[in-house]
Amino acid sequence: MKENVHVTSQSWGEALHVIALGAVSNQKEITMTPTRYAFVKAQWHADIVDRALDGFSKIIPMEQIDVIDVPGAFEMPLIARDLAQTGKYAAVICAAFVVDGGIYRHDFVASTVVDGLMRASLDTGVPVLSVSLTPHHYQETDHHNAIYRDHFVTKGHEAAQAALSIGKARAAI
């Protein structure tokens, strides 16, 4: 039998975590500290990558987000694992824009990064979400930059929705 619960919460994200718990034994007031999220951003193409945080923060308030800048995408899995291991975060989100610079195989780098992020998630039990995009045909023109800046806002928004959804699903287990 479900009882009434009054939730004092800083955001919809915390409320989802309580709602997902389902039945509670007695009526009580629950005061929660804000759920924290880590958002890791690669600095290559920062003018584009930073837009993912803009989209993410439209759903998750900036007060609940710790932002960590790293040099490039390749550094993200290690930092993501370290952040997840702290136990402070409901999820770690990693954003990068990996393009073909003509020197290395960008698809190899992107695959390695995403594999590392997945391993960090599985090893720590903390969701590590990727907003790492690898276009096939990127040209550093105003037109392409505008397209990808807008796309990163959308992907950041989707990452926030995914972070809340996975939190709700895990709380229900």
Steps between C-alpha positions, in 0.01 A plus 500: 500500500639839402504778756512872439847644486581869503818566306706811558709502186724734307414362157280268300795258486489434874123465493532232232739305721248502787200425279685208342551342842130417507349385829620646827417367842389812691405854418809713542670807369810438294752779460748429226822660394513583131607218272841580349611439143851525357531644150838441332581709191784450254661831407557425132227694315382646833274749319296200382543258793401761761155514344427149633520643851254772393251231399566289809448794735158574351380192693755456781571830682861624487505497882492120480771466234875483556678589175841351426703603195751255351742554210331261257268204461771244572530624860129463576477130599762528775345817646149351469608191692667709771191720537265201510712332769452797735137400556394867477324480164176349374657500153808619315445655157788534253492725194747515211512577131748268326572600142733378229805719533691313230763374743326208668194286452232694683261205494759294691531771765122537532449124532773471762351788700146361497628153595690658791194691616291184497768315695511782758124469542500122533801497734357762737126439476444870425342597168759660271324655203662605174432812299799422278432563135715405203382648171607337176531823306575801718636820354589791724259741334242729658225282354635171645584661834144634532355157422715323760454768768123454470536122493707500820226696680255226400740224607559668837125519554468130413784414740316675786183308420699175490670578834163554667347193335782267599485637855128430516543151352781410742305631800213269404721190504 
